[in-house]
Amino acid sequence: EATFVNRGGTSWGGATPYYWPKVGSLLFAGYYPVEAAGKASYEFDGETNQMVFTGYEQQEVVENGYTEDLMYFNMTENSHNSGPVAVVFKHALSWVTVNLARTSDNPADDEGNIPQYPEIKVNSVTFTNVNPEGTGTVVGTDGDITWTLTGTPDNTIVTPAEGVVLEAAPQTQTEPLFIPQTMAGDLVITYTVYSSDTEKFTETYTAALSTLKTDLDTWEPAKHYIYNIEIGTSEILIAPTVEDWTEVEVPVV
């Protein structure tokens, strides 16, 4: 087992240089980043060409709103006795993006003034019943990773910061990487509507992940799922008309 580091551009070499053997050839399989070994027990069986990440735990979302990816490449189909060796890394996790926006801007009055309120702030975005731990298995020279969940489902709050003011243009709130799994929980968004400096109310919007689309109920490896959500308020408006006068003729005799 060897650790490779970037040597500039597309060139990678051993952290401690490794050299081609004078006799024989080599097959390659691997994963990135090297820190993944500290988050799972990694084993590779060259006879069956099977790699296993046992007990991998997904990371918490950090301040800039993302988690570190786990990638792997299958064992090369052909053995090599010279380089460089071309390998193709695949993403092992599911990438989820949540975009939030206002439904529309407030309408202007006859003088072109746009009301300052209501102002909408997002307090939290939560995926419920998400399993944070699993075992990933890769078999063959072209097989994709398959995951078996081993942990206990929990709620994952993925909003990097509270009090995000919504705008008409979509705003990316968070971009976590999850262990691929069937969606059994909800997407819960808590937000506060400010009708003035002192008046406000808080609402919670809940969407069942399994029913957002009938043919999409599973996060799969190497897929990027983008949830576009609009939140807004509807201003109470009236449409006034004036009923015309009814004329009454009064004869004077």
C-alpha positions as a Python dict, from the first residue, in 0.01 Angstrom:
ca = {
    (1, 'E'): (0, 0, 0),
    (2, 'A'): (148, 335, -107),
    (3, 'T'): (59, 702, -64),
    (4, 'F'): (82, 923, -371),
    (5, 'V'): (101, 1304, -367),
    (6, 'N'): (69, 1564, -640),
    (7, 'R'): (399, 1658, -801),
    (8, 'G'): (254, 1946, -1001),
    (9, 'G'): (-3, 1949, -1282),
    (10, 'T'): (-120, 1596, -1361),
    (11, 'S'): (189, 1426, -1223),
    (12, 'W'): (158, 1223, -905),
    (13, 'G'): (429, 1027, -732),
    (14, 'G'): (491, 842, -411),
    (15, 'A'): (523, 1043, -92),
    (16, 'T'): (841, 837, -72),
    (17, 'P'): (942, 769, -436),
    (18, 'Y'): (859, 425, -573),
    (19, 'Y'): (1030, 269, -876),
    (20, 'W'): (927, 14, -1137),
    (21, 'P'): (1051, -341, -1074),
    (22, 'K'): (1307, -482, -1315),
    (23, 'V'): (1104, -802, -1343),
    (24, 'G'): (726, -833, -1344),
    (25, 'S'): (446, -580, -1356),
    (26, 'L'): (197, -407, -1127),
    (27, 'L'): (-179, -366, -1096),
    (28, 'F'): (-322, -54, -932),
    (29, 'A'): (-630, 29, -725),
    (30, 'G'): (-680, 315, -484),
    (31, 'Y'): (-879, 586, -313),
    (32, 'Y'): (-860, 955, -226),
    (33, 'P'): (-802, 1132, 6),
    (34, 'V'): (-553, 942, 215),
    (35, 'E'): (-734, 1069, 527),
    (36, 'A'): (-1025, 841, 434),
    (37, 'A'): (-834, 557, 594),
    (38, 'G'): (-885, 731, 927),
    (39, 'K'): (-1263, 736, 876),
    (40, 'A'): (-1304, 374, 767),
    (41, 'S'): (-1134, 38, 765),
    (42, 'Y'): (-1008, -13, 408),
    (43, 'E'): (-929, -355, 262),
    (44, 'F'): (-843, -465, -90),
    (45, 'D'): (-839, -823, -222),
    (46, 'G'): (-637, -847, -542),
    (47, 'E'): (-749, -1203, -620),
    (48, 'T'): (-1118, -1110, -629),
    (49, 'N'): (-1053, -745, -722),
    (50, 'Q'): (-1270, -619, -436),
    (51, 'M'): (-1220, -313, -220),
    (52, 'V'): (-1423, -245, 94),
    (53, 'F'): (-1461, 73, 300),
    (54, 'T'): (-1600, -58, 629),
    (55, 'G'): (-1776, 176, 872),
    (56, 'Y'): (-1725, 496, 675),
    (57, 'E'): (-1871, 798, 856),
    (58, 'Q'): (-1977, 1105, 664),
    (59, 'Q'): (-1832, 1432, 784),
    (60, 'E'): (-2003, 1731, 935),
    (61, 'V'): (-2062, 2028, 711),
    (62, 'V'): (-1789, 2287, 767),
    (63, 'E'): (-1816, 2667, 762),
    (64, 'N'): (-1790, 2705, 387),
    (65, 'G'): (-2078, 2465, 340),
    (66, 'Y'): (-1924, 2147, 200),
    (67, 'T'): (-1785, 1813, 311),
    (68, 'E'): (-1481, 1629, 180),
    (69, 'D'): (-1539, 1380, -100),
    (70, 'L'): (-1446, 1013, -98),
    (71, 'M'): (-1318, 885, -434),
    (72, 'Y'): (-1181, 555, -560),
    (73, 'F'): (-1052, 395, -878),
    (74, 'N'): (-1104, 33, -976),
    (75, 'M'): (-812, -201, -1023),
    (76, 'T'): (-655, -140, -1363),
    (77, 'E'): (-756, -393, -1627),
    (78, 'N'): (-399, -438, -1746),
    (79, 'S'): (-81, -474, -1548),
    (80, 'H'): (187, -210, -1599),
    (81, 'N'): (564, -212, -1602),
    (82, 'S'): (612, 154, -1692),
    (83, 'G'): (424, 477, -1640),
    (84, 'P'): (252, 708, -1604),
    (85, 'V'): (-49, 490, -1522),
    (86, 'A'): (-388, 630, -1629),
    (87, 'V'): (-650, 585, -1357),
    (88, 'V'): (-1004, 726, -1341),
    (89, 'F'): (-1140, 823, -1001),
    (90, 'K'): (-1511, 788, -927),
    (91, 'H'): (-1714, 968, -661),
    (92, 'A'): (-1832, 734, -386),
    (93, 'L'): (-2082, 968, -219),
    (94, 'S'): (-2393, 1165, -314),
    (95, 'W'): (-2368, 1543, -354),
    (96, 'V'): (-2670, 1742, -236),
    (97, 'T'): (-2727, 2114, -300),
    (98, 'V'): (-3009, 2318, -147),
    (99, 'N'): (-3101, 2642, -324),
    (100, 'L'): (-3349, 2881, -163),
    (101, 'A'): (-3510, 3190, -312),
    (102, 'R'): (-3800, 3430, -262),
    (103, 'T'): (-4099, 3363, -482),
    (104, 'S'): (-4091, 3721, -616),
    (105, 'D'): (-3998, 4075, -524),
    (106, 'N'): (-4250, 4301, -354),
    (107, 'P'): (-4453, 4506, -606),
    (108, 'A'): (-4384, 4880, -628),
    (109, 'D'): (-4651, 5138, -559),
    (110, 'D'): (-4767, 5409, -801),
    (111, 'E'): (-4465, 5622, -712),
    (112, 'G'): (-4219, 5338, -772),
    (113, 'N'): (-4147, 5272, -405),
    (114, 'I'): (-4083, 4908, -312),
    (115, 'P'): (-4177, 4810, 44),
    (116, 'Q'): (-3884, 4704, 261),
    (117, 'Y'): (-4084, 4428, 423),
    (118, 'P'): (-4157, 4145, 445),
    (119, 'E'): (-3800, 4021, 489),
    (120, 'I'): (-3749, 3645, 505),
    (121, 'K'): (-3456, 3485, 686),
    (122, 'V'): (-3369, 3116, 681),
    (123, 'N'): (-3296, 2975, 1027),
    (124, 'S'): (-3213, 2614, 946),
    (125, 'V'): (-3221, 2349, 675),
    (126, 'T'): (-3241, 1993, 807),
    (127, 'F'): (-3247, 1648, 647),
    (128, 'T'): (-3414, 1407, 889),
    (129, 'N'): (-3360, 1033, 925),
    (130, 'V'): (-3027, 1032, 739),
    (131, 'N'): (-2792, 743, 804),
    (132, 'P'): (-2439, 881, 857),
    (133, 'E'): (-2248, 551, 841),
    (134, 'G'): (-2212, 266, 594),
    (135, 'T'): (-1988, 12, 426),
    (136, 'G'): (-1900, 64, 59),
    (137, 'T'): (-1793, -224, -165),
    (138, 'V'): (-1636, -209, -512),
    (139, 'V'): (-1600, -524, -723),
    (140, 'G'): (-1435, -563, -1062),
    (141, 'T'): (-1237, -340, -1296),
    (142, 'D'): (-1542, -132, -1393),
    (143, 'G'): (-1790, -186, -1109),
    (144, 'D'): (-1943, 104, -917),
    (145, 'I'): (-1951, 126, -539),
    (146, 'T'): (-2248, -20, -353),
    (147, 'W'): (-2335, 86, 1),
    (148, 'T'): (-2477, -104, 296),
    (149, 'L'): (-2596, 119, 581),
    (150, 'T'): (-2456, 25, 922),
    (151, 'G'): (-2523, 330, 1139),
    (152, 'T'): (-2824, 476, 1317),
    (153, 'P'): (-3036, 733, 1129),
    (154, 'D'): (-3019, 1083, 1267),
    (155, 'N'): (-3113, 1440, 1174),
    (156, 'T'): (-2850, 1634, 983),
    (157, 'I'): (-2863, 2013, 1001),
    (158, 'V'): (-2686, 2135, 692),
    (159, 'T'): (-2733, 2513, 701),
    (160, 'P'): (-2387, 2669, 743),
    (161, 'A'): (-2516, 2991, 902),
    (162, 'E'): (-2838, 3123, 1049),
    (163, 'G'): (-3021, 3434, 940),
    (164, 'V'): (-2967, 3414, 562),
    (165, 'V'): (-3187, 3682, 400),
    (166, 'L'): (-3363, 3540, 94),
    (167, 'E'): (-3347, 3718, -238),
    (168, 'A'): (-3527, 3670, -569),
    (169, 'A'): (-3221, 3501, -718),
    (170, 'P'): (-3155, 3147, -586),
    (171, 'Q'): (-2898, 3125, -308),
    (172, 'T'): (-2701, 2809, -237),
    (173, 'Q'): (-2741, 2733, 132),
    (174, 'T'): (-2529, 2423, 170),
    (175, 'E'): (-2364, 2145, -28),
    (176, 'P'): (-2315, 1836, 188),
    (177, 'L'): (-2197, 1493, 73),
    (178, 'F'): (-2407, 1205, 201),
    (179, 'I'): (-2362, 830, 207),
    (180, 'P'): (-2587, 702, -76),
    (181, 'Q'): (-2914, 568, 62),
    (182, 'T'): (-3289, 547, 20),
    (183, 'M'): (-3454, 865, 139),
    (184, 'A'): (-3671, 785, 438),
    (185, 'G'): (-3691, 1125, 606),
    (186, 'D'): (-3794, 1482, 539),
    (187, 'L'): (-3642, 1808, 426),
    (188, 'V'): (-3732, 2063, 695),
    (189, 'I'): (-3678, 2437, 650),
    (190, 'T'): (-3740, 2683, 931),
    (191, 'Y'): (-3764, 3050, 837),
    (192, 'T'): (-3873, 3379, 991),
    (193, 'V'): (-4083, 3643, 817),
    (194, 'Y'): (-4033, 4002, 935),
    (195, 'S'): (-4333, 4225, 866),
    (196, 'S'): (-4164, 4519, 1040),
    (197, 'D'): (-3868, 4593, 1263),
    (198, 'T'): (-4057, 4455, 1562),
    (199, 'E'): (-4317, 4217, 1418),
    (200, 'K'): (-4218, 3873, 1295),
    (201, 'F'): (-4336, 3515, 1285),
    (202, 'T'): (-4155, 3186, 1228),
    (203, 'E'): (-4275, 2908, 999),
    (204, 'T'): (-4158, 2553, 930),
    (205, 'Y'): (-4185, 2393, 586),
    (206, 'T'): (-4158, 2015, 564),
    (207, 'A'): (-4127, 1809, 244),
    (208, 'A'): (-4112, 1429, 244),
    (209, 'L'): (-3798, 1334, 51),
    (210, 'S'): (-3950, 1010, -70),
    (211, 'T'): (-4239, 1188, -243),
    (212, 'L'): (-4066, 1487, -401),
    (213, 'K'): (-4055, 1282, -721),
    (214, 'T'): (-4207, 937, -754),
    (215, 'D'): (-3917, 786, -951),
    (216, 'L'): (-3644, 947, -741),
    (217, 'D'): (-3633, 815, -388),
    (218, 'T'): (-3265, 722, -357),
    (219, 'W'): (-2941, 918, -339),
    (220, 'E'): (-2701, 730, -568),
    (221, 'P'): (-2319, 747, -579),
    (222, 'A'): (-2161, 1013, -801),
    (223, 'K'): (-2492, 1195, -851),
    (224, 'H'): (-2553, 1562, -772),
    (225, 'Y'): (-2904, 1631, -642),
    (226, 'I'): (-3018, 1995, -652),
    (227, 'Y'): (-3319, 2098, -444),
    (228, 'N'): (-3465, 2429, -565),
    (229, 'I'): (-3707, 2577, -313),
    (230, 'E'): (-3896, 2906, -326),
    (231, 'I'): (-4038, 3067, -13),
    (232, 'G'): (-4249, 3378, -7),
    (233, 'T'): (-4551, 3562, 120),
    (234, 'S'): (-4856, 3683, -70),
    (235, 'E'): (-4950, 4043, -9),
    (236, 'I'): (-5318, 4108, 52),
    (237, 'L'): (-5441, 4325, -234),
    (238, 'I'): (-5785, 4457, -326),
    (239, 'A'): (-5921, 4541, -670),
    (240, 'P'): (-6145, 4846, -617),
    (241, 'T'): (-6407, 4974, -859),
    (242, 'V'): (-6663, 5250, -814),
    (243, 'E'): (-7021, 5187, -903),
    (244, 'D'): (-7154, 5467, -1115),
    (245, 'W'): (-7427, 5702, -1004),
    (246, 'T'): (-7783, 5603, -1076),
    (247, 'E'): (-7961, 5894, -1231),
    (248, 'V'): (-8316, 5975, -1122),
    (249, 'E'): (-8515, 6220, -1329),
    (250, 'V'): (-8733, 6444, -1113),
    (251, 'P'): (-8993, 6643, -1306),
    (252, 'V'): (-9085, 6984, -1170),
    (253, 'V'): (-9446, 7092, -1255),
}
